[in-house]
Amino acid sequence: MNTASLAHPTAPGAPLDALDAARLDAPGAAAPGGVQIDHLTVRFGARTVLDDLSLTIQRGELLTVLGRSGCGKTTLLRFIAGFIEADGLAGTLTVAGRDLTHVPPHKRNLGLLFQSYALFPHLTVFENVAFGLRARRIPARDVARRVAEALKLVQLGDSGHVMPAQLSGGMQQRVALARALVIEPDVLLLDEPLSALDANLRASVRSELKALHERLPNLTIVCVTHDQDDALVLSDRTLLMRDGHIAQLGTPQQLYDTPVDGFVARYLGAANLLPPQVAFSMDDARYSERDRVACLRPEALRIVPLGEGQLHGAIASVEWYGAALSVSVVLDALPNDPVLVTMQRGLGMTPEKGARVSLRYEAGDVVLIKP
């Protein structure tokens, strides 16, 4: 992994819109940047939550940390924030060229947005956003300007006088985001920021977060989530964790198209894992592979008339999801493990339960991975 440079935060009076330009990018002002974690281990009693984890997050990168409950993703975020108190803690943390391993949370210059927005109900939107600046004793004239800029950045420029209870959940989330951004953090930490939103609002706010990152390309963001769509849509890179270790780290496309094993393949979406002897013909060198399985995504398979594809079987079920159909096919060669096929409605032959069909796919769509 590469290490990029991220300079120190802007001066207290610098406008938020100039966040990127004010970073120490001038000649002769080079400083190590991003986030560097080396050999992090966290234990609570006999339980090891993170085990010798090392990670480099590049300057301006949006990294999503993905994984099931208990995998260590929130512990990783809390370590960066400085909130970990464990009886077994080892490792170092460097942010924007500063060793923060033993620096208390309030001196780390990190923006935090948690699952519960933690807005002060008795304060207006303006005062909520201004809270961190007032705690830093920023002059009043600068507070007013920077709060206005932060609210404009999250598209709430006219809401400073409103109380939080008068806002929707999505708007409250934007207020919390403005409060995290207004202090001009070295790193923005997001802990399940979309989990409290309904499905439609979640997709909308996800798009807004992506657009915000594009407007602040030098801001490093670490977003913890359990939702694969968050990772696929938001990430520059995705870190998938499993039992305190890194299962795979790469772009969302890399994790989806070339997973290292069955766990990664299934976490990033539906995956058909077939024995090589089923997926390949006998004249293919991969047919004799013994230690790996063939991974085929459901959308890579096409249902064709019987005899016109590589695999043969019967349709067990057809589920309609609006524009798409999810079809389960029981293969003659694999009767106990149905194969899933995703197809666009109206394209190709119409699948009917019980029909005998074949499945066709391209050789390049098959990836050999660890089970």
N, C-alpha and C positions, 0 to 999 in steps of 0.2 A: 504494500500500500504506500501511496505517496504522502508526503507531508507538505502542506501548503502553508502560506504565511498569512497571519491575521494580526493586525496591529492593535494597539491599545484603544480603548473607547474614546469617543469624541470628547472634547471639552464640554463642561456643563452647559455652556451657553450656545453650543452649536446647534443649528436647526436639525430636526430629525430628517428632513428631506435630503440633507447633505451627509447623511450617515456614511454612505459609501465613500464619498469624496474626501471626508475628513479622516479616514483611516490612514495610518502611517504607511502610505504607499509611495512616498516621495523617495528619490534616490538617496541612498545612504541611511535610510530609516528602516532597514530590514529587521524583522523580528520573527521568531518562530510563531507559527499560527495554528488555528484550528484547535482541536481537542486531542490530546494524547493520553491514553490510559495504558499503563504498563503493569502486567502481572497482578491484576486485581483479583483478590480472593476475599470472599465474605462468608463467614460462618456464624451461625446462630446456634450455640451449643454443638450438638453432634451433626447438625444439618449444614451442608455446604450449599450456599445459594449461588455463588459465582466462584468458578474454579480456574484460577490462573488465566484470566481473560486479558488480552492485550488488543487495543483498538486505536486506529488513527481516523479521525474525522476531519476532512479537509475544510479549509476556509470557504465559506459560502455554500457549503453542502447542506442539503436537507436529507438527513438520515432518518429512516423510520426503523424502530426497533420492534420486531414482531415476535409473537410467541404465545403459547398457551399460558394460562394462569399458573404461577409458581415457577416459571422457567427462569426468572431472574431479571426480566426486562425492567420492571419498576425499581428494583434494587440498584440496577446500573444507573438509572436516571437520578435516583436519590443520592448515589455516591457523587455524581457530578455536581449536584446541588449542595452537597455537604450535610445531608440529613441522616447519614448512616451512623448508628451507634451499635456496633456489634462486638461480641467478645472475641471474634476472630476476624481481623481486618488487616489486609496487607495490600500493597500496591501504591502507585503514584499517579497523580493527575496533573497535567499541564494544560492550561487554557490561555490562548493568546500569548504564549511565551512566558507565562507566569506559573510557577509551581504552586498549585492550590491545595496540595494534599492535606495540609494542616490548617488551611485558612478557614475561618468560620463562615457560615453561609451568607451573612449580611455583608461580607466584604468581597464576595466573589464576582460581583457585577454580572449576574445572570438573570435573565427574564424567565419567569415561571408562570405556566398556565396549567392548572390542574383540572381534574375531572369535574369537581365542583368549583364554580367560578369564584366563590369566596368574595363576592362583592359586599361592600358595607351597605346594608339596606337603608340606613339613615342618612347617607351621603348621596349627593347628586352624581350623575355620570362624570361631570367635570372633576369633582372632588375625589371620586374613586380613582380616576386616572392620575390625578395630581398627587396622590398619597405618597408614592415612592419618591417623587421629586422633593416634596416638603420634608420628608424624612432625611433627605440629603442636604437640606437647607439651601436649595437652589433659590436665587432671587425671584421675587414674585413676578416680575415682568417676563422672565424667562420661563417660569412655570406656565403662565397663560399662553405663551406662544407655542411651547412644546406640546402642551395638552391639545391645543387646537390642531396642531399638525398631526399628532397621533390619532385623534378622532377622525380627521380627514382621511388618513391613511386607511382606516378600517371602515370608511364610508358612513360615519356617524357624525359628520361635521356640525349638524344642527341639533344634536341631542345632549349637549352639555348640561342643560338645565333640568333634564328629566331624571326622575328617580328610577332605580333599577327595576322596581316592581311593575313599572309601566311598560317595560320592554319585553319582547318575546325572548325565548330561550336563545335563539340564534343571535339576537342583538346583544343580550347579556354576555354571550361568549365573545363578541367583538369588543365589548368594553373591557373585559378581562385581558384580551389580547392587546388592546391599546395601552393598558396599564403596564403590561410586561414590556412593551416596546419603547415606552416613553423614556425609560431610564437609559436607553441606548446600550443594550447589553452586548457583551462579547458573544454570548450564546443564548438562544431562546430554547427553553426546555418545555415540551408539551407532553402532558401525561393524560392519555385517553381524552383528548380535547373534544372529540365529537360523539362520545358514547352516550351523552345525555340527550341527544337530538333524535327526532324521528327520522325515518329513512329518507324522505324527500328533502328535509332541511339539512340532513347530514351531507347529502350529495352536493347541495348548494354551497354550504360552508366549506366543504372540502375544496371545491373549485376556487372559492375566495382565498383560502390559505395558499393554494398553489399560485394564484395571481399575486398575492402579497409577496411571496418569496421571489417572484420574478421582478417585482418592483424594488426589492432589497437584495440584490444578488450577492452581496458580500456578508450577509447575515447568516451565521451558522445556526441551523435548527436541528434539534434532536427530538423526534416525536415517537413516543411509546404508544403502541396500539396493539389490539388483538385482531383487528379487522384487516383482512387481506386486501380489500378494495382501497383502504387508506394507503397501504404500502404501494400498491400498483399505480395509483393515481399521483400521489404526492412525491414519491421518493426520487432523489438522485441515485441513492443506493439504499438497499434494504439489508438489515441485519436480522436474520432469523435465528432465534435462540432456542436451545433445547437443554433442559436440565443443567442450567448454569454454564453451558458451553455455546460457542458459536457453531450453529449447524451449517450455515452458509452466509456469505457476505458478498454482495454484488449488486448490479442494477436489477430492478424488478424483472426486466426481460431475461437477464441471465438466470435468475432463480426460477422463472417460469419455463423457459425453453430448455435450459440445461441444468436441471437440479442434480445435486450430487448423490441423493439417495431418495428412497421412497418417502421418508418423512417430509422432506422439503417438497417433493413433487405433490404430495397430497395436501400439504398445508396451503400451497399457493393456488389451489383449485382442484377440480376433479382430475384424476389421472388413472389410466388403465395400465396396470403393471402385469405384463405377460411374460411367461417363460420364453426365452429366445427360440426354443424349438417350436413354439406356436407362432411367434411373430415373423420368423424368417424361414425361407426355403432352405432345403438341405444343401444347395450349392452356394449359399451365403456363408462367409467365414464366421459370421456372428452366431450362426446356428449352434455351434458347439460350445458357446460361452456357458460356463457353469456357475460363476460367482456373481453374475449380474442379472438384472431383469430388464426387459424392454418396456420403456415408458412411452405411451401414446396418449396424447391429450384427446378428449372426446370430440373436439371440433376438427381434429385432423382426420377423422374417419368419415367415410361416405357410404351410405346405404345404397347398394346397387342390386340389380336382379341376381338371383342365385347363379353362381358359377362365374360371375364377372369380376370377382374380387379375390383377395388372398385368404380371407377368413369366411367361414360359413356357419350359419346357425339360424335360430328362430327368434323373432321379436317377442320379448316377454311382457313389456309394458311400454306405453307411450304417455308422457306427461307434457302438458301444454303450459308454456310460460309466456303467453302473449306472442311475441315475434319469434320465439324459439321453441323448439321441441327437444325434450330429453328422452332418448330412446334407450331402453335396456335390451341387450341382445345376448342370449345364451348361446355360446359357441359349441359346436360339436366337439372341438378339441379341448374345451375347458368348461364342462357343464356345471361346475359348482361355483363359478366366479363370473357373473354376468359382466359384459362390457358395456360401458356407457357411450352413447353417440349424441353429440349436440348438433342440431341442424336448424337452419333458418326455415321458418314456416313458408311453404310455397315453393321451395327450391328442392329439386331432386324428386325422387319417387316418394309418394305418400306412404308412410309406415303404418302398418296395421298389425295389431296384436295377433300373434300366432303365425304370421307369414314367414315363410322360409326366405332368407335373404343372404347376401354376401356383403362383406365390408372391404372397401378399397382404401388404400393409403399409400403415400409416397415414402420411399425408403428414407429420405432425408428427415421425415417427421418422427422417426423412431430414435430414441436416445437410450443407450445402455447405461444403467445406473446401478449403484449398490441397492440391495433390497431395503 
